[in-house]
Amino acid sequence: MDLDYKNIFKINLIISALVILAVYTLQYIFNLAPCEMCIKERYPYYIIVVLSLLFFLIKRKSLDFLLLIFTSLTIFIGTIYTMKHVGIERKLIEGQTACSSISDVSNTNDLLSIIQNAPIIRCDEPTLILNIISLAELNLITMSVLLMLNLTCIYYNARKR
């Protein structure tokens, strides 16, 4: 497979969509509540989906490289943020240890009930898959692979110019 613009944006779109689908499945079907950092780790995937869709909707060769640069920058920032989360989980760095929950409060009368029943999710306690790897570590691997693929595509397309 040639790592041209079309293929890299297909890869970005498919992987990002699968990650978003997986985290919402874990959250809403398996009731695995995410911590605050896990929620923020989703943002780069949303941006990647939008940038990939822009690539396929806007047929301008002059914007392809620019979209790839923005995508790579988004992935790089997401990778750094995920590294921080993994560091906090593994107690390598100090960070957020506050609890978070994802309940929306629409009625102030129900606030006490919502607070009492909300799951306590800490960013410094990893959610493990098969007791081997945390979700944050799995996200770090995914982001790192995407970053390497996108940087490789940038390199090869810059050489063609």
C-alpha positions as CSV (number, residue, x, y, z in Angstrom):
1,M,0.0,0.0,0.0
2,D,1.4,3.4,-1.0
3,L,1.3,5.9,1.8
4,D,-0.2,8.7,-0.3
5,Y,-2.7,11.4,0.9
6,K,-5.8,9.3,0.1
7,N,-4.6,6.3,2.0
8,I,-3.3,8.1,5.0
9,F,-6.6,10.0,5.4
10,K,-8.5,6.7,5.0
11,I,-6.3,5.2,7.8
12,N,-6.8,8.2,10.0
13,L,-10.6,8.2,9.5
14,I,-11.1,4.5,10.0
15,I,-8.8,4.3,13.1
16,S,-10.3,7.4,14.7
17,A,-13.9,6.2,14.0
18,L,-13.1,2.8,15.5
19,V,-11.5,4.4,18.6
20,I,-14.5,6.7,19.1
21,L,-16.9,3.7,18.6
22,A,-14.9,1.6,21.1
23,V,-14.8,4.2,23.9
24,Y,-18.5,4.9,23.6
25,T,-19.2,1.2,23.6
26,L,-17.1,0.8,26.8
27,Q,-18.8,3.8,28.4
28,Y,-22.5,3.2,27.5
29,I,-22.8,-0.6,26.9
30,F,-20.2,-1.9,29.4
31,N,-20.8,1.0,31.9
32,L,-17.1,1.7,32.2
33,A,-17.0,5.4,33.2
34,P,-14.1,7.4,31.9
35,C,-12.0,9.8,33.9
36,E,-11.7,13.5,33.0
37,M,-8.4,12.9,31.1
38,C,-9.9,10.0,29.2
39,I,-12.7,12.2,27.9
40,K,-10.1,14.9,26.8
41,E,-8.1,12.2,25.0
42,R,-11.1,11.7,22.6
43,Y,-10.8,15.3,21.3
44,P,-7.9,14.6,18.9
45,Y,-9.9,11.7,17.3
46,Y,-12.9,14.0,16.7
47,I,-10.6,16.6,15.0
48,I,-8.9,13.8,12.9
49,V,-12.3,12.7,11.7
50,V,-13.3,16.2,10.7
51,L,-9.9,16.8,9.0
52,S,-10.2,13.5,7.1
53,L,-13.7,14.3,6.0
54,L,-12.5,17.7,4.8
55,F,-9.9,16.0,2.8
56,F,-12.5,13.8,1.0
57,L,-15.0,16.6,0.6
58,I,-12.6,19.3,-0.6
59,K,-10.9,18.1,-3.8
60,R,-8.0,20.6,-3.8
61,K,-4.5,19.3,-4.2
62,S,-3.1,22.5,-2.7
63,L,-4.8,21.8,0.7
64,D,-3.8,18.1,1.0
65,F,-0.4,18.8,2.5
66,L,-1.7,21.4,4.9
67,L,-4.5,19.1,6.1
68,L,-1.9,16.4,6.7
69,I,0.2,18.9,8.7
70,F,-2.8,19.8,10.9
71,T,-3.7,16.2,11.3
72,S,-0.1,15.3,12.4
73,L,0.0,18.2,14.8
74,T,-3.3,17.1,16.3
75,I,-2.0,13.6,16.7
76,F,1.3,14.9,18.2
77,I,-0.6,16.9,20.8
78,G,-2.9,14.0,21.6
79,T,0.2,11.7,22.0
80,I,1.8,14.1,24.5
81,Y,-1.4,14.4,26.5
82,T,-1.8,10.7,26.5
83,M,1.8,10.2,27.7
84,K,1.0,12.5,30.6
85,H,-2.1,10.4,31.4
86,V,0.0,7.2,31.3
87,G,2.6,8.8,33.5
88,I,0.0,9.8,36.1
89,E,-1.6,6.3,36.0
90,R,1.8,4.6,36.5
91,K,2.7,7.1,39.3
92,L,5.7,8.3,37.2
93,I,4.6,11.9,37.4
94,E,2.3,13.9,39.7
95,G,-0.9,15.0,38.2
96,Q,-4.6,15.0,38.4
97,T,-5.8,12.8,41.2
98,A,-9.2,14.4,41.6
99,C,-12.3,12.5,41.0
100,S,-14.5,13.1,38.0
101,S,-17.9,11.9,36.8
102,I,-19.8,12.5,33.7
103,S,-23.3,13.3,34.9
104,D,-25.2,16.2,33.5
105,V,-27.2,18.2,36.0
106,S,-30.5,19.5,34.5
107,N,-32.4,19.9,37.8
108,T,-30.8,21.4,40.9
109,N,-33.1,19.4,43.2
110,D,-31.6,16.2,41.9
111,L,-28.0,17.4,42.4
112,L,-27.5,15.7,45.7
113,S,-28.8,12.4,44.4
114,I,-26.6,12.7,41.3
115,I,-23.5,13.4,43.4
116,Q,-24.2,10.5,45.8
117,N,-24.8,8.0,43.0
118,A,-22.1,9.2,40.6
119,P,-19.2,6.8,40.0
120,I,-15.9,8.0,41.4
121,I,-13.3,7.9,38.6
122,R,-9.7,8.8,39.4
123,C,-7.2,9.7,36.7
124,D,-4.4,8.1,38.6
125,E,-6.0,4.6,38.8
126,P,-5.7,2.8,35.4
127,T,-8.6,0.9,33.9
128,L,-6.9,-2.3,32.8
129,I,-7.9,-4.5,29.8
130,L,-7.3,-8.2,30.5
131,N,-5.2,-7.1,33.5
132,I,-2.3,-6.3,31.2
133,I,-2.6,-2.9,29.6
134,S,-4.5,0.2,30.5
135,L,-6.9,2.0,28.2
136,A,-4.6,5.1,28.3
137,E,-1.6,2.9,27.3
138,L,-3.6,1.4,24.5
139,N,-4.5,4.9,23.4
140,L,-0.8,5.9,23.5
141,I,0.1,3.0,21.2
142,T,-2.7,4.0,18.8
143,M,-1.7,7.6,18.8
144,S,2.0,6.7,18.4
145,V,1.3,4.5,15.4
146,L,-0.9,7.2,13.8
147,L,1.8,9.7,14.4
148,M,4.5,7.6,12.8
149,L,2.3,6.9,9.7
150,N,1.5,10.5,9.3
151,L,5.0,11.7,9.7
152,T,6.2,9.1,7.2
153,C,3.6,10.4,4.7
154,I,4.7,13.9,5.3
155,Y,8.3,12.9,4.7
156,Y,7.6,11.1,1.4
157,N,5.3,13.8,0.1
158,A,7.8,16.5,1.0
159,R,10.5,14.6,-0.9
160,K,8.3,14.5,-4.0
161,R,7.9,18.3,-4.1
